[in-house]
Amino acid sequence: MGRRRLRCGHGGTADVVDAARDRGISVTVIWPEGAERGLKLFEGA
């Protein structure tokens, strides 16, 4: 529980997962096939 990560602070999924793990709550993150991280608003523009 001593680990600390830089957080976005927007209250998104990553922040919730980090908060749960900081409290010792086991979290399993499941990504659907083909899912990608990040926001691609201008792809192909």
C-alpha positions as CSV (number, residue, x, y, z in Angstrom):
1,M,0.0,0.0,0.0
2,G,3.0,2.3,0.1
3,R,3.0,2.9,-3.7
4,R,1.9,6.3,-5.0
5,R,1.3,7.1,-8.6
6,L,0.7,10.4,-10.4
7,R,-3.0,10.7,-10.9
8,C,-5.0,12.6,-13.4
9,G,-7.4,13.7,-10.7
10,H,-10.5,13.7,-12.9
11,G,-12.3,11.0,-11.0
12,G,-12.2,8.6,-14.0
13,T,-11.8,4.9,-14.0
14,A,-8.1,4.9,-13.4
15,D,-8.5,7.1,-10.3
16,V,-11.1,4.8,-8.9
17,V,-9.0,1.7,-9.6
18,D,-5.9,3.4,-7.9
19,A,-8.0,4.4,-4.9
20,A,-9.3,0.9,-4.5
21,R,-5.9,-0.7,-4.8
22,D,-4.4,1.9,-2.3
23,R,-7.0,0.6,0.2
24,G,-6.1,-3.0,-0.4
25,I,-9.2,-3.9,-2.5
26,S,-8.5,-6.4,-5.2
27,V,-9.3,-5.0,-8.7
28,T,-9.4,-6.8,-12.0
29,V,-9.5,-4.6,-15.1
30,I,-11.1,-6.3,-18.1
31,W,-10.6,-4.8,-21.5
32,P,-12.8,-5.9,-24.4
33,E,-11.0,-7.3,-27.5
34,G,-9.9,-4.4,-29.7
35,A,-10.1,-1.8,-26.9
36,E,-7.4,0.8,-26.8
37,R,-6.3,3.3,-24.2
38,G,-6.2,7.0,-25.0
39,L,-8.4,9.5,-26.7
40,K,-8.1,9.8,-30.5
41,L,-10.3,12.8,-31.3
42,F,-8.4,13.9,-34.4
43,E,-7.4,10.6,-36.0
44,G,-7.3,10.9,-39.7
45,A,-7.9,14.6,-39.7
